[in-house]
Amino acid sequence: MSDTATSSARHHVVIIGSGFGGLFAAQRLKRADVDITLIARTTHHLFQPMLYQVATGIVSEGEIAPATRIILRHQKNATVLLGDVFDIDVNAQTVTSRLLERVTVTPYDSLIIAAGADQSYFGNDEFAEYAPGMKTIDHALELRGRILGAFEQAELSDDPAEREKLLTFVVVGAGPTGVEMAGQIAEMAERTLKGSFRHIDPTQARVILLDAASAVLAPFGPKLSAKAQKRLEKMGVEIQLNAMVTNLDYDGLEVKDADGTVRRIEAQCKVWSAGVQASSLGKVLAEQTGVELDRAGRVKVGPDLTVPGNPNVFVVGDMMAVDKVPGVAQGAIQGGRYAADAIKAELRGQTPDQRKPFSYFDKGSMATISRYAAVMQVPLPFTEKKFETEGYFAWLGWLMLHLVYLVGFRNRLNTFINWFFAFTTRGRTQLAVTEQQVYARTAMGALSELERREAEEIQEKLARAQRRQGA
Ligand SMILES: Cc1cc2nc3c(=O)[nH]c(=O)nc-3n(C[C@H](O)[C@H](O)[C@H](O)COP(=O)(O)OP(=O)(O)OC[C@H]3O[C@@H](n4cnc5c(N)ncnc54)[C@H](O)[C@@H]3O)c2cc1C
């Protein structure tokens, strides 16, 4: 089935992605004389910085992922389409997306591509089955199921070695997401689950945070990195640095240390938070336009965030490679707004060569470690120096800032209430897991295996029929 999304008489802006880059670009065009079609493969705008709180039962997925069409319902010039974009034709100026068997071709005058990034397993994609990443709601719910499922299985086991394996949690990647996950698993075991099992002691769970690099939260510099490490260790998290994962399976992982020793850690529950790979739409652009991609697959855009030679094709957010712009929410928000402003200026008669280059305003970085502890780094104006702090006030700052950027008043209120109870008591309200969440990946794997076998059978039947005809 194939459709063509209505082409409009007004300047038509197509936006791919409903994340920070896509949504903020669409909202910036609210009063512009344009028609906008926002196409995304998820129905929601996901606030990724709080995914770890979904995975560890602090907030619900609805609070951090409001429906995009509800956010934009009063913006009359915006249409939201659900679909997975798999092709962009920069000559015909069309975007092709798929929803189940329905293929939709959407023409554009200007295109803003904000399709973000996926988890990178550095060429070992098979690791994903045993160590989910942390990029989507599916990932967070699957991880929540795996974490709580491991405690449940341990409660039933009489075998001490098996129990140890089930109560060992390994987080790979000691960046902000890894640190947040390790801290929260430790806190969940220590506070929330304490006393709720009869055969195991959840506080005995072993949480390991490992990284091939030599520091925790390396981009935050040596001082904050050391403080974060100390704080995690105080909570009982084992930090293993200069440790590279060389293999990973259902029961554990193989790690190579700096001295070349290879050792094995038995752990059923693994979390992968090491490395990102930009959306494969970058490759689609590269094949057509010859634009260069960096090692993470990000598009090397020009100073106006467009693909060289294509002044109407903007790439923003985690997909763009621009000097000194990190892959963070502010990079995407500012990039999305810049692209929207450039389109508005063009409607007023500005030509692409008159555009001012994109300039990123660094508002600082933060990462939480645990309840009451975070690190924060804010650039000081007119100097190269940064203000650094850690502990309670940094944590309060993290909470406040993340509340401000959550979309929707009720989401903010609900989150605030959940935070209040999660941090002042031992309670977490979002600990439900369903069988489907835990087994979805296995079920989908089995389904694709079934589809593959069916396809092979059909091929075989066709080949046999052709042979019979030939004979
Ligand atoms: C776990 C985690 C924690 C983080 N914590 C922080 C933090 O504390 N502070 C911070 O500043 N940043 C943080 N980040 C980074 C920040 O979330 C990203 O930099 C930001 O989301 C990038 O925005 P984006 O619009 O480029 O991509 P995204 O927000 O990832 O949005 C991509 C959009 O594109 C859609 N899409 C993807 N492919 C297709 C396709 N083929 N067809 C159609 N639609 C598609 C997706 O559905 C999604 O809507 C975190 C990221 C993660 C994963």
The ligand as an SDF file (V2000), in Angstrom:
LIG
                    3D

 53 58  0  0  0  0  0  0  0  0999 V2000
   19.6140    7.5160   28.6640 C   0  0  0  0  0  0  0  0  0  0  0  0
   19.9590    8.8870   28.1840 C   0  0  0  0  0  0  0  0  0  0  0  0
   20.1920    9.8960   29.0990 C   0  0  0  0  0  0  0  0  0  0  0  0
   20.5090   11.1670   28.6680 C   0  0  0  0  0  0  0  0  0  0  0  0
   20.7100   12.1590   29.5930 N   0  0  0  0  0  0  0  0  0  0  0  0
   20.9230   13.4270   29.1840 C   0  0  0  0  0  0  0  0  0  0  0  0
   21.0370   14.4890   30.1300 C   0  0  0  0  0  0  0  0  0  0  0  0
   20.9670   14.2750   31.3410 O   0  0  0  0  0  0  0  0  0  0  0  0
   21.2060   15.7510   29.6460 N   0  0  0  0  0  0  0  0  0  0  0  0
   21.2740   16.0100   28.3140 C   0  0  0  0  0  0  0  0  0  0  0  0
   21.3990   17.1690   27.9180 O   0  0  0  0  0  0  0  0  0  0  0  0
   21.1890   15.0270   27.4000 N   0  0  0  0  0  0  0  0  0  0  0  0
   21.0080   13.7440   27.7980 C   0  0  0  0  0  0  0  0  0  0  0  0
   20.8950   12.7400   26.8750 N   0  0  0  0  0  0  0  0  0  0  0  0
   21.0720   13.0580   25.4510 C   0  0  0  0  0  0  0  0  0  0  0  0
   19.8400   13.6730   24.8450 C   0  0  0  0  0  0  0  0  0  0  0  0
   18.6870   12.9730   25.2360 O   0  0  0  0  0  0  0  0  0  0  0  0
   19.9940   13.6660   23.3340 C   0  0  0  0  0  0  0  0  0  0  0  0
   21.1430   14.4100   23.0160 O   0  0  0  0  0  0  0  0  0  0  0  0
   18.7890   14.2560   22.6340 C   0  0  0  0  0  0  0  0  0  0  0  0
   17.6450   13.4950   22.8970 O   0  0  0  0  0  0  0  0  0  0  0  0
   19.0190   14.3360   21.1320 C   0  0  0  0  0  0  0  0  0  0  0  0
   17.8740   14.8410   20.5230 O   0  0  0  0  0  0  0  0  0  0  0  0
   17.5190   14.4550   19.0260 P   0  0  0  0  0  0  0  0  0  0  0  0
   16.3090   15.2190   18.6900 O   0  0  0  0  0  0  0  0  0  0  0  0
   18.7120   14.5890   18.1770 O   0  0  0  0  0  0  0  0  0  0  0  0
   17.2170   12.8880   19.0760 O   0  0  0  0  0  0  0  0  0  0  0  0
   16.1670   12.0820   19.9290 P   0  0  0  0  0  0  0  0  0  0  0  0
   15.7060   12.8350   21.1050 O   0  0  0  0  0  0  0  0  0  0  0  0
   16.8020   10.7510   20.1360 O   0  0  0  0  0  0  0  0  0  0  0  0
   14.9410   11.9210   18.9520 O   0  0  0  0  0  0  0  0  0  0  0  0
   15.0070   11.1760   17.7800 C   0  0  0  0  0  0  0  0  0  0  0  0
   13.6240   11.0640   17.1820 C   0  0  0  0  0  0  0  0  0  0  0  0
   13.7130   10.5430   15.8850 O   0  0  0  0  0  0  0  0  0  0  0  0
   12.7930    9.4810   15.7210 C   0  0  0  0  0  0  0  0  0  0  0  0
   13.3690    8.6050   14.7030 N   0  0  0  0  0  0  0  0  0  0  0  0
   14.5480    7.9620   14.7240 C   0  0  0  0  0  0  0  0  0  0  0  0
   14.7530    7.3130   13.5720 N   0  0  0  0  0  0  0  0  0  0  0  0
   13.6700    7.5370   12.8090 C   0  0  0  0  0  0  0  0  0  0  0  0
   13.2760    7.1230   11.5210 C   0  0  0  0  0  0  0  0  0  0  0  0
   14.0400    6.3630   10.7610 N   0  0  0  0  0  0  0  0  0  0  0  0
   12.0740    7.5100   11.0560 N   0  0  0  0  0  0  0  0  0  0  0  0
   11.2730    8.3030   11.8180 C   0  0  0  0  0  0  0  0  0  0  0  0
   11.6020    8.7380   13.0350 N   0  0  0  0  0  0  0  0  0  0  0  0
   12.7800    8.3600   13.5240 C   0  0  0  0  0  0  0  0  0  0  0  0
   12.6540    8.8810   17.1050 C   0  0  0  0  0  0  0  0  0  0  0  0
   11.4390    8.1790   17.2140 O   0  0  0  0  0  0  0  0  0  0  0  0
   12.6800   10.1420   17.9470 C   0  0  0  0  0  0  0  0  0  0  0  0
   11.4140   10.7300   17.9690 O   0  0  0  0  0  0  0  0  0  0  0  0
   20.5960   11.4450   27.2810 C   0  0  0  0  0  0  0  0  0  0  0  0
   20.3670   10.4250   26.3600 C   0  0  0  0  0  0  0  0  0  0  0  0
   20.0460    9.1560   26.8060 C   0  0  0  0  0  0  0  0  0  0  0  0
   19.7910    8.0660   25.8020 C   0  0  0  0  0  0  0  0  0  0  0  0
  1  2  1  0
  2  3  1  0
  2 52  2  0
  3  4  2  0
  4  5  1  0
  4 50  1  0
  5  6  2  0
  6  7  1  0
  6 13  1  0
  7  8  2  0
  7  9  1  0
  9 10  1  0
 10 11  2  0
 10 12  1  0
 12 13  2  0
 13 14  1  0
 14 15  1  0
 14 50  1  0
 15 16  1  0
 16 17  1  0
 16 18  1  0
 18 19  1  0
 18 20  1  0
 20 21  1  0
 20 22  1  0
 22 23  1  0
 23 24  1  0
 24 25  2  0
 24 26  1  0
 24 27  1  0
 27 28  1  0
 28 29  2  0
 28 30  1  0
 28 31  1  0
 31 32  1  0
 32 33  1  0
 33 34  1  0
 33 48  1  0
 34 35  1  0
 35 36  1  0
 35 46  1  0
 36 37  1  0
 36 45  1  0
 37 38  2  0
 38 39  1  0
 39 40  1  0
 39 45  2  0
 40 41  1  0
 40 42  2  0
 42 43  1  0
 43 44  2  0
 44 45  1  0
 46 47  1  0
 46 48  1  0
 48 49  1  0
 50 51  2  0
 51 52  1  0
 52 53  1  0
M  END
$$$$
